[in-house]
Amino acid sequence: MFGGEKAAVRRRDEMRQASEAADHALEALAAGDLARARRELDMAPRKLTFADGAWKPLLASAVLDLASRKRRAGLEKLIAACDGLDETNLSRDDKGYLRLYALYRAIDASKDGRAPRELRERVDDFRFDHTLVSGELKSRFPLKKIEEPVSAPPPMAPPPSSGEPF
């Protein structure tokens, strides 16, 4: 009874640390810094259960392995993440979105443009409402690679001989 409050606070703190480690690792990966992404993931707590938030660093680690050309390890982690999503308290739409994210990352890493059969089986036959997926998940785990928008050049100034006022 006396230690329950401390354990709950410690668990919430570990969940927050795992989420932040995954966020920082994904940011470093987007910047192309694989070493920094690996260091950020090493900061995540180890004793956290999958349902409490260990799925975030696992997905980030899988994407990092795929980016490091470690296909087999990355695919195994993606499959483990897809299998463990049912243990979490995420909504059905969020789980479907994350499974689709895993499938897309596997397709990006494959040589022939197809994900492995094991992963396709886990992702097949689900539907989700894209509008009900958490905005946090959409921003943290985008389905498509987002390129920086190129702004249009400023409009040309009229030639000085045109007589138009500025």
ZIDA-V986257 format. One record per backbone hydrogen bond with DSSP energy under -0.5 kcal/mol. CO is the residue of the C=O (numbers start at 1). NH is the residue of the N-H. E is the energy in kcal/mol with one decimal. If there is no record, write none. Layout:
co:CO nh:NH e:E
co:CO nh:NH e:E
//
This chain:
co:3 nh:7 e:-2.2
co:4 nh:8 e:-2.0
co:5 nh:9 e:-2.2
co:6 nh:10 e:-2.5
co:7 nh:11 e:-2.4
co:8 nh:12 e:-2.3
co:9 nh:13 e:-2.3
co:10 nh:14 e:-2.4
co:11 nh:15 e:-2.2
co:12 nh:16 e:-2.2
co:13 nh:17 e:-2.4
co:14 nh:18 e:-2.3
co:15 nh:19 e:-2.1
co:16 nh:20 e:-2.5
co:17 nh:21 e:-2.5
co:18 nh:22 e:-2.1
co:19 nh:23 e:-2.3
co:20 nh:24 e:-2.8
co:21 nh:25 e:-2.3
co:22 nh:26 e:-2.4
co:23 nh:27 e:-2.2
co:24 nh:28 e:-2.4
co:25 nh:29 e:-2.3
co:26 nh:30 e:-2.2
co:27 nh:31 e:-1.6
co:28 nh:33 e:-2.5
co:29 nh:32 e:-0.9
co:32 nh:34 e:-1.1
co:33 nh:37 e:-1.8
co:34 nh:38 e:-2.2
co:35 nh:39 e:-2.2
co:36 nh:40 e:-2.5
co:37 nh:41 e:-2.0
co:38 nh:42 e:-1.6
co:39 nh:43 e:-0.7
co:40 nh:43 e:-0.9
co:41 nh:44 e:-1.3
co:49 nh:54 e:-1.6
co:50 nh:53 e:-1.2
co:50 nh:55 e:-1.0
co:53 nh:56 e:-1.1
co:53 nh:57 e:-0.7
co:54 nh:58 e:-1.6
co:55 nh:59 e:-2.4
co:56 nh:60 e:-2.3
co:57 nh:61 e:-2.6
co:58 nh:62 e:-2.2
co:59 nh:63 e:-2.3
co:60 nh:64 e:-2.2
co:61 nh:65 e:-2.5
co:62 nh:66 e:-2.3
co:63 nh:67 e:-2.2
co:64 nh:68 e:-1.7
co:65 nh:70 e:-3.0
co:66 nh:69 e:-1.2
co:69 nh:71 e:-0.9
co:70 nh:74 e:-2.3
co:71 nh:75 e:-2.9
co:72 nh:76 e:-2.2
co:73 nh:77 e:-1.9
co:74 nh:78 e:-2.1
co:75 nh:79 e:-2.5
co:76 nh:80 e:-2.3
co:77 nh:81 e:-2.4
co:78 nh:82 e:-2.3
co:79 nh:83 e:-2.3
co:80 nh:84 e:-2.0
co:81 nh:85 e:-1.0
co:83 nh:86 e:-0.6
co:84 nh:87 e:-1.6
co:85 nh:88 e:-1.1
co:91 nh:95 e:-2.4
co:92 nh:96 e:-2.1
co:93 nh:97 e:-2.3
co:94 nh:98 e:-2.5
co:95 nh:99 e:-2.1
co:96 nh:100 e:-2.1
co:97 nh:101 e:-2.4
co:98 nh:102 e:-2.3
co:99 nh:103 e:-2.1
co:100 nh:104 e:-2.5
co:101 nh:105 e:-2.3
co:102 nh:106 e:-2.0
co:103 nh:107 e:-2.2
co:104 nh:108 e:-2.4
co:105 nh:109 e:-1.5
co:106 nh:110 e:-1.0
co:107 nh:110 e:-0.6
co:116 nh:120 e:-2.2
co:117 nh:121 e:-2.4
co:118 nh:122 e:-1.1
co:119 nh:123 e:-1.3
co:120 nh:124 e:-2.3
co:128 nh:130 e:-0.8
co:129 nh:132 e:-1.8
co:130 nh:133 e:-0.8
co:134 nh:138 e:-2.0
co:135 nh:139 e:-2.1
co:136 nh:140 e:-2.3
co:137 nh:141 e:-3.0
co:145 nh:147 e:-0.5
co:149 nh:151 e:-0.6
co:159 nh:162 e:-1.9
co:160 nh:163 e:-0.6
//
